[in-house]
């Protein structure tokens, strides 16, 4: 690799990390906000929120890497032009074909990152995320054993705990049960604690009373007790069966999977990785193929963004077609082929404009006039 190519490649690293942080942070925050309700409604702590947010990070990076690589290519190419470095590079015979070499090399590095994310890291993280969500849905006690708040684990039932302690001890417990229209039952106790009897959670109440109010006769019956076991398993929510989706399955398992969408998911991962090779070169050649322009590359930058959006739209459209017919999976690679063809076509097209554009700046011997 020539010194100029190594120089351009080094210059790509900094902006790429910058765009990864910016785009990744925005998308990660957007995804993390969606799980706030899950955490709050299930009475989970901030540590659980941080854990779930961490599991979402690989999926975010999978989305951001191609976008950041494309933005980096456009940013660096425009910066080389604005700082006149591009004029010097092109003047010594480095045309669009030569200039795209470091961008292709950078794309291969992005390809490696995407392969690791799509085939290994992201499926593992999504599997952990779904497992954790499933566990939270089964931890029904944390949904209503909250100090100082009235909560309703089931329609017609209201519970209140004055204080809760890490060892399971409770203070000032009130359970109001209105599920039976003929009687309102209220359990009240000054203290209690939660125990597990053969995986069945029970609330042991101490020094309390049971009050039964009959609305029809407007009578009240009260029973005092020193100790009472109250079954909490009646409030357990039946969690749906844990279903392993294709997107959380490792690629070598997808290859032998019987799931209907396994083949589509496997090839889509390869498509995402292959597109990561071409997008940096696409971002650069869209600007370079225009030839030398003293007015800058604004219109070309807009055109490059349109190309990128069109590629993603085309990938989504083809994916929708293949979902209806599994035998059409080769069509998934069509956006990749079109992208590579577009890059090589613009490289070929861009040779003449750069030569003519620099003919008035450099003499035939390559030295500045």
Secondary structure, 3 states (H helix, E strand, C coil): CCHHHHHHHHHHHHHHHHHHHHHHHHHHHHHHHCCHHHHHHCCCCHHHHHHHHHHHHHHHHHHHHHHHHHHHHHHHHHHHHHCCHHHHHHHCCCCHHHHHHHHHHHHHHHHHHHHHHHHHHHHHHHHHHHHHHHHHHHCCHHHHCCECCEEEEECCEEEEEEEECCCCEEEEEEEEECCCCCCEEEEEEEEEEEEEECCEEEEEEEEEEEEEEECCCCEEEEEEEEEEEEECHHHCCCCCCCCCCHHHCCHHHHCCCCCCCHHHHHHHHHHHHHHHHHHHHHHHHHHHCCCCCCCCCHHHHHHHHHHHHHHHHHHHHHHHHHHHCHHHHHHHHHHHHHHHHHHHHHHHHHHHHHHHHHCCCECCCCCEC
